[in-house]
């Protein structure tokens, strides 16, 4: 069984968020927490780009120009 890389990435992000919650509860320095938050934000953006790029390829292949335009506009936000 081949694991979906997006699911794997989302599971890693979940672990990061759990770690951030623990750091906060332990009253770790805010700079350390902020760095971890930035890492999670970056990981989430990567997942979004990956998903949108796949959708754009599907729209392009199917000739769905209207949907492709929407997906590309959203992709450019990330």
ABEGO torsion letter per residue (X at the ends): XBBBAAAAAAAAAAAAAAAAAAAAAAGBBAAAAAAAAAAAAAAAAAAAAAAAAAAAAAAAAAGBAAAAAAAAAAAAAX
